[in-house]
Amino acid sequence: MYDSIVIGSGAAGSAMARKLAEEGNRRVLVIEKRSHIGGNCYDRKDDYGVLIHEYGPHIFHTGKEEVFQFLSKFTEWYFFGHQVVANVHGKLIPVPFNLNTLHMVYEKDKAERLEKLLISEYGEGSRIPIMELRKNDNEEVKDIADYVYENIFLHYTMKQWGQTPEEISPEVTGRVPVSISYDNRYFEDKYQGMPKEGYTPMFEKMLAHPSITVLTDTDCKEKIKFLPDKVLFEGEEFLGEVIYTGALDELFDCAYGRLPYRSLDFKFEHYKEDSFQGRSVVNYTVSEDFTRITEFKYLTGQDVSGTTIVKEYPFAYTGAKGEIPYYAILNEENRSLYKKYSDRFKNLPNVYLLGRLAEYKYYNIDAIVERALHMADDIIAGRKK
Ligand SMILES: Cc1cc2nc3c(=O)[nH]c(=O)nc-3n(C[C@H](O)[C@H](O)[C@H](O)COP(=O)(O)OP(=O)(O)OC[C@H]3O[C@@H](n4cnc5c(N)ncnc54)[C@H](O)[C@@H]3O)c2cc1C
């Protein structure tokens, strides 16, 4: 009845299913354990009519034309240049730290001198990772690095990861840049914004294809068994492609132990006032137990009375009921544990692992959509994985 099975209906699974159905002429079954589609990008209106992101604020940003064109088939866009400020002892300063921040933090003469130094060292318009700036021999540049490290990076990162920065993978550390420009935007990508009506309608349209069947509220384990040399679907061998986008440890009942993750507790609050903080995102980089406050109406452009915010409290994922694994903790030990699980698919040429959970890796939305589209191309073309 089905040519392909996609497990999970997040960005990865939805893009894969659409492409296989539309360009690969396959009949695709999408199995989703939650009661809704869209994975962690899922959004919905709360009890007050405010469009919220249930699993944390998601800002779409990309420079990948292929991804933007693909997604634009299913949505129009509300574009904006995303900006973030940090609350440092009550003062709001733009992040990433840039030349505007420099002039807010240091008195005029010093700021002007440091601006010249940064431009001559790194060039105007560049973005320098914090750890690289720290290695600079020049005392005044180090001074900036130390300010950024202490007031923007250190406490925030410790809260987020429950670790010291030295313990954190450079892949993560490298994501905290200092920008040698007056551009206050958080991302540099050409396209930044939100699907105009929200993420859920965008994914609904993506999955609305005559050859796609979506089964929600269904854990794939109820229907599929991954044996060492074959896949069973409802007890019978399934020879089509199976694309799995869920967690590998959970699929095998954590036989080798749990893959470690950071999780987040999202505390939503609604206020009758029309504005809470007057902007979309404030990071709390030196105080509070939460990492940031997001006020949704400034992200979605929604015109609504009252306002809803969310505070994010990081904690170590334990696998307890209701907890969600969000950020893979990337280190050697965890990677080799992951490999033990992924090796279970060695002799299953028709099973593909795709997505932030199945690959135990952080992906932005655009990166995972791109990966799904390219993997689908390979499958359709019959290229071996
Ligand atoms: C807090 C947070 C904020 C983020 N913000 C941004 C942002 O601003 N911009 C950006 O570009 N990216 C952001 N991301 C990244 C973004 O969330 C991911 O790129 C995206 O969710 C990856 O999609 P996915 O399909 O791989 O995974 P998911 O969205 O997690 O989808 C996986 C799906 O598989 C289902 N599933 C799992 N196991 C099973 C099973 N056994 N049976 C059936 N179904 C199953 C799950 O229920 C889920 O629906 C953020 C991530 C986090 C954690």
The ligand as a Gaussian input file, in Angstrom:
#p B3LYP/6-31G(d) Opt

LIG

0 1
 C       14.631000      25.566000      21.678000
 C       14.968000      25.512000      20.221000
 C       14.859000      26.654000      19.452000
 C       15.181000      26.601000      18.107000
 N       15.093000      27.744000      17.384000
 C       15.404000      27.716000      16.070000
 C       15.347000      28.918000      15.301000
 O       15.035000      29.998000      15.829000
 N       15.632000      28.835000      13.973000
 C       16.007000      27.655000      13.369000
 O       16.273000      27.657000      12.171000
 N       16.066000      26.506000      14.085000
 C       15.773000      26.512000      15.406000
 N       15.824000      25.345000      16.126000
 C       16.116000      24.078000      15.426000
 C       14.818000      23.411000      14.893000
 O       13.979000      23.118000      15.980000
 C       15.206000      22.136000      14.141000
 O       15.947000      22.472000      12.993000
 C       14.009000      21.308000      13.661000
 O       13.067000      21.125000      14.658000
 C       14.513000      19.958000      13.211000
 O       13.446000      19.220000      12.681000
 P       13.429000      17.634000      12.789000
 O       12.336000      17.194000      11.894000
 O       14.782000      17.091000      12.606000
 O       13.080000      17.329000      14.326000
 P       11.749000      17.532000      15.175000
 O       11.151000      18.862000      14.890000
 O       12.084000      17.215000      16.569000
 O       10.766000      16.422000      14.573000
 C       10.898000      15.053000      14.886000
 C        9.490000      14.457000      14.906000
 O        9.589000      13.038000      15.024000
 C        8.572000      12.602000      15.901000
 N        8.956000      11.301000      16.455000
 C       10.028000      11.031000      17.234000
 N       10.075000       9.736000      17.580000
 C        8.985000       9.162000      17.002000
 C        8.462000       7.843000      17.007000
 N        9.064000       6.846000      17.695000
 N        7.344000       7.586000      16.296000
 C        6.723000       8.583000      15.605000
 N        7.168000       9.864000      15.592000
 C        8.287000      10.147000      16.278000
 C        8.516000      13.695000      16.945000
 O        7.308000      13.661000      17.669000
 C        8.681000      14.948000      16.095000
 O        7.439000      15.449000      15.653000
 C       15.588000      25.381000      17.495000
 C       15.711000      24.239000      18.284000
 C       15.432000      24.313000      19.633000
 C       15.616000      23.077000      20.460000

